[in-house]
Amino acid sequence: MPLIERAARALAMAETGRDDWGHIDADQREKLKQTALAVIKALRVPTPVMCQAGHELLETERGHVVGASDAHDAWQVMIDAAVGAHAAGKA
């Protein structure tokens, strides 16, 4: 399931307390997707704590030679890919 739709479904469930995506009309689903997209765009810039956690995972636990800036850049590329895929109708 595409990231934007997964996030929109989570928003719907948070609002209603149940998973009733199939019973929500198309306009409301689109509004939820746009809200989810806005939230995901807002998350594009990772916090220093997030970058450090990514650095520790990749370097300490996985043995890759990376820095916190690499984790930062990777996060932004992944968010951009999710947003771009949604815009292209691929996700």
C-alpha contacts under 8 A as a table, 3 or more apart, distances in Angstrom:
res1	aa1	res2	aa2	distance
1	M	5	E	6.87
1	M	6	R	6.35
1	M	91	A	7.60
2	P	5	E	5.46
2	P	6	R	6.15
2	P	86	H	7.93
2	P	91	A	4.50
3	L	6	R	5.02
3	L	7	A	6.13
3	L	82	A	6.65
3	L	91	A	6.91
4	I	7	A	5.14
4	I	8	A	6.12
4	I	33	K	6.15
4	I	36	A	6.06
4	I	37	L	6.06
4	I	40	I	7.96
4	I	82	A	7.48
4	I	83	V	7.87
4	I	86	H	6.98
4	I	91	A	7.18
5	E	8	A	4.90
5	E	9	R	6.04
5	E	33	K	6.14
5	E	36	A	7.85
5	E	91	A	7.88
6	R	9	R	5.17
6	R	10	A	6.28
7	A	10	A	5.00
7	A	11	L	6.27
7	A	33	K	7.49
7	A	36	A	5.60
8	A	11	L	5.05
8	A	12	A	6.25
8	A	29	R	7.42
8	A	32	L	5.03
8	A	33	K	4.90
8	A	35	T	7.33
8	A	36	A	5.27
9	R	12	A	5.02
9	R	13	M	6.12
9	R	19	D	7.55
9	R	21	W	6.38
9	R	32	L	7.69
10	A	13	M	5.04
10	A	14	A	6.06
11	L	14	A	5.01
11	L	15	E	6.21
11	L	32	L	6.94
11	L	36	A	7.46
12	A	15	E	5.12
12	A	16	T	6.15
12	A	17	G	7.92
12	A	18	R	7.95
12	A	19	D	7.44
12	A	20	D	7.85
12	A	21	W	7.17
12	A	32	L	7.09
13	M	16	T	5.19
13	M	17	G	5.01
13	M	18	R	5.06
13	M	19	D	5.34
13	M	20	D	7.39
14	A	17	G	5.44
14	A	18	R	7.65
16	T	19	D	7.86
20	D	23	H	5.40
20	D	24	I	6.71
21	W	24	I	5.35
21	W	29	R	7.65
22	G	25	D	7.98
24	I	28	Q	6.39
24	I	29	R	6.34
25	D	28	Q	5.50
25	D	29	R	6.31
26	A	29	R	5.04
26	A	30	E	6.18
27	D	30	E	5.13
27	D	31	K	6.28
28	Q	31	K	5.00
28	Q	32	L	6.19
29	R	32	L	5.08
29	R	33	K	6.18
30	E	33	K	4.96
30	E	34	Q	6.19
31	K	34	Q	5.10
31	K	35	T	6.22
32	L	35	T	5.04
32	L	36	A	6.09
33	K	36	A	4.99
33	K	37	L	6.03
34	Q	37	L	4.96
34	Q	38	A	6.22
35	T	38	A	5.12
35	T	39	V	6.33
36	A	39	V	5.12
36	A	40	I	6.17
37	L	40	I	5.12
37	L	41	K	6.11
37	L	83	V	7.15
38	A	41	K	5.13
38	A	42	A	6.21
39	V	42	A	5.02
39	V	43	L	6.41
40	I	43	L	5.05
40	I	44	R	6.62
40	I	79	I	7.23
40	I	83	V	7.90
41	K	44	R	5.24
41	K	79	I	7.27
41	K	83	V	7.44
42	A	45	V	7.19
43	L	46	P	6.59
43	L	79	I	7.97
44	R	75	W	7.28
44	R	76	Q	5.52
44	R	79	I	5.86
44	R	80	D	7.66
45	V	72	H	7.67
45	V	75	W	7.91
45	V	76	Q	6.60
46	P	50	M	5.88
46	P	51	C	6.53
46	P	72	H	6.28
46	P	75	W	7.07
46	P	76	Q	7.69
47	T	50	M	5.15
47	T	51	C	6.38
48	P	51	C	5.04
48	P	52	Q	6.12
49	V	52	Q	5.13
49	V	53	A	6.16
50	M	53	A	5.07
50	M	54	G	6.20
50	M	72	H	7.98
51	C	54	G	5.10
51	C	55	H	6.09
51	C	68	A	5.02
51	C	69	S	6.96
51	C	71	A	5.28
51	C	72	H	5.34
52	Q	55	H	4.94
52	Q	56	E	6.09
52	Q	68	A	5.39
52	Q	71	A	7.65
53	A	56	E	5.12
53	A	57	L	6.17
54	G	57	L	5.13
54	G	58	L	6.15
54	G	68	A	6.99
54	G	71	A	5.33
55	H	58	L	5.31
55	H	59	E	5.80
55	H	60	T	7.71
55	H	66	V	6.44
55	H	67	G	5.65
55	H	68	A	4.98
55	H	70	D	7.52
55	H	71	A	5.79
56	E	59	E	5.31
56	E	60	T	5.09
56	E	61	E	6.71
57	L	60	T	5.78
57	L	61	E	5.02
57	L	62	R	6.29
58	L	61	E	5.91
58	L	62	R	4.86
58	L	63	G	6.32
58	L	64	H	5.51
58	L	65	V	7.62
58	L	66	V	6.99
59	E	62	R	5.55
59	E	63	G	4.70
59	E	64	H	4.59
59	E	65	V	5.55
59	E	66	V	6.04
59	E	67	G	7.89
60	T	63	G	5.64
60	T	64	H	7.63
66	V	69	S	7.99
66	V	70	D	5.97
66	V	71	A	7.63
67	G	70	D	5.24
67	G	71	A	6.75
68	A	71	A	5.11
68	A	72	H	6.24
69	S	72	H	4.85
69	S	73	D	6.12
70	D	73	D	5.11
70	D	74	A	6.03
71	A	74	A	5.09
71	A	75	W	6.10
72	H	75	W	5.27
72	H	76	Q	6.40
73	D	76	Q	5.16
73	D	77	V	6.19
74	A	77	V	5.12
74	A	78	M	6.18
75	W	78	M	5.17
75	W	79	I	6.27
76	Q	79	I	5.14
76	Q	80	D	6.01
77	V	80	D	5.00
77	V	81	A	6.07
78	M	81	A	5.03
78	M	82	A	6.33
79	I	82	A	5.12
79	I	83	V	6.21
80	D	83	V	5.14
80	D	84	G	5.82
81	A	84	G	4.99
81	A	85	A	5.86
82	A	85	A	5.20
82	A	86	H	6.26
82	A	91	A	7.26
83	V	86	H	5.16
83	V	87	A	6.23
84	G	87	A	5.01
84	G	88	A	6.12
85	A	88	A	5.08
85	A	89	G	6.12
85	A	90	K	4.90
85	A	91	A	5.09
86	H	89	G	5.02
86	H	90	K	5.77
86	H	91	A	4.68
87	A	90	K	7.58
88	A	91	A	7.67
